Structures are given as C-alpha cells and as structure tokens.
Amino acid sequence: MKSPANMVFTLYDTPPLHVVVLNGIQHVGLIAINLVYPLLLFRLTDTPLPQITNLLAIGMLVLGLGTFSQVMRVGGVGSGYMLPSTFTATFFAPSLLAAKLG
C-alpha cells in the first residue's frame, strides 16, 4: 500500500532510531513538566522530602507503563499510537480537596 505524499510514517512503518529516541525525549519532557501538579500537592500537605521522591518515582513508572500499554497492540488493548500518559490539572483540585479532608 502506498502512503500519501504528506505522511512521513504510516501506522506499520518503523521510524529510524534517531526519530524514536527524539520522540522518547519529547515524551519525558512532556511528563516532567506536568509533575508540578503532584509536587505542589505533596508540598501543600507537608509530605516529607524522601516520601515525595519515592512517590514521584512511582508516578513516573506508572505513567511509563500507561504509555507503553497504549503504544503496544496486545489483544484489544493499545492503539499503536504514541499517546503519552501524564498528570493533568484536573488531577490537582480533587486531590487537594481529598488531602485536606484527611
């Protein structure tokens, strides 16, 4: 099947290694920016620094696994597209309210 002229890669193409690496760096940058939401939540609830470090590490691991499950096509799970998981602003307000309620 011939791909359209304006498409760089189609669904079944494998990009070169440098494109994959740059895409991975872009993905990590996207997630790192949004780590501010759980970080603010932990700081507002006076969470100790070692625990913040552990929780952020676990959060990064879970986001990586979520992205991996979206990228891979295993059975009915995954789209095959690069859809990074990340924390969002919608996470912040309900979590802060839950933390204040105890």
C-alpha positions as CSV (number, residue, x, y, z in Angstrom):
1,M,0.0,0.0,0.0
2,K,1.4,3.4,-1.0
3,S,1.3,6.1,1.7
4,P,0.0,9.6,0.9
5,A,2.7,12.2,0.0
6,N,2.1,14.3,3.0
7,M,2.6,11.5,5.5
8,V,6.0,10.8,6.9
9,F,5.3,7.5,8.6
10,T,2.3,5.3,8.4
11,L,0.9,3.0,11.1
12,Y,3.0,0.0,10.2
13,D,6.3,1.8,9.4
14,T,9.2,1.7,11.8
15,P,10.9,5.1,12.1
16,P,14.7,5.4,12.2
17,L,16.3,5.1,15.7
18,H,17.1,8.8,15.9
19,V,13.4,9.6,15.4
20,V,12.4,7.1,18.1
21,V,15.0,8.5,20.6
22,L,13.9,12.1,20.0
23,N,10.3,11.1,20.4
24,G,11.2,9.4,23.7
25,I,13.0,12.6,24.9
26,Q,10.0,14.6,23.9
27,H,7.7,12.3,25.9
28,V,9.8,12.5,29.0
29,G,9.8,16.3,28.7
30,L,6.1,16.3,28.5
31,I,5.7,14.2,31.6
32,A,8.3,16.2,33.5
33,I,6.5,19.5,33.0
34,N,3.3,18.1,34.4
35,L,5.0,16.6,37.5
36,V,4.4,20.0,39.0
37,Y,0.8,19.0,40.0
38,P,1.6,16.2,42.3
39,L,4.7,18.0,43.6
40,L,2.5,21.0,44.6
41,L,0.1,18.7,46.2
42,F,2.8,17.0,48.2
43,R,4.3,20.3,49.3
44,L,0.9,21.7,50.4
45,T,0.3,18.6,52.5
46,D,3.7,18.8,54.2
47,T,4.8,15.4,52.8
48,P,8.5,14.7,53.8
49,L,11.0,15.0,51.0
50,P,12.1,11.4,50.9
51,Q,8.5,10.3,50.5
52,I,7.9,12.9,47.8
53,T,10.9,11.5,45.9
54,N,9.5,7.9,46.2
55,L,6.0,8.9,45.2
56,L,7.2,10.9,42.1
57,A,9.4,7.9,41.1
58,I,6.4,5.6,41.4
59,G,4.3,8.1,39.4
60,M,6.8,8.2,36.6
61,L,6.9,4.4,36.5
62,V,3.1,4.2,36.3
63,L,2.9,6.9,33.6
64,G,5.6,5.0,31.6
65,L,3.6,1.7,31.9
66,G,0.4,3.5,30.9
67,T,2.1,4.9,27.8
68,F,3.6,1.6,27.0
69,S,0.2,-0.2,27.2
70,Q,-1.2,2.5,24.9
71,V,1.6,2.2,22.3
72,M,1.7,-1.6,22.1
73,R,-1.1,-3.6,20.5
74,V,-1.7,-6.6,22.7
75,G,-5.2,-8.1,22.2
76,G,-7.8,-5.4,22.5
77,V,-5.5,-3.1,24.5
78,G,-3.5,-0.3,23.0
79,S,-3.9,1.8,19.9
80,G,-0.4,1.5,18.4
81,Y,0.0,5.3,18.5
82,M,2.2,7.4,20.7
83,L,-0.3,8.6,23.4
84,P,1.7,9.6,26.5
85,S,0.1,9.3,29.9
86,T,0.6,12.4,32.1
87,F,-0.7,14.2,35.1
88,T,-3.2,16.9,34.3
89,A,-4.7,20.0,36.1
90,T,-7.9,18.0,36.6
91,F,-5.9,15.8,39.0
92,F,-4.9,18.7,41.2
93,A,-8.2,20.2,42.7
94,P,-9.9,16.9,43.7
95,S,-6.7,15.5,45.2
96,L,-6.1,18.7,47.2
97,L,-9.6,18.6,48.5
98,A,-9.2,14.9,49.4
99,A,-5.9,15.6,51.2
100,K,-7.5,18.5,53.2
101,L,-10.4,16.2,54.2
102,G,-7.9,13.7,55.6
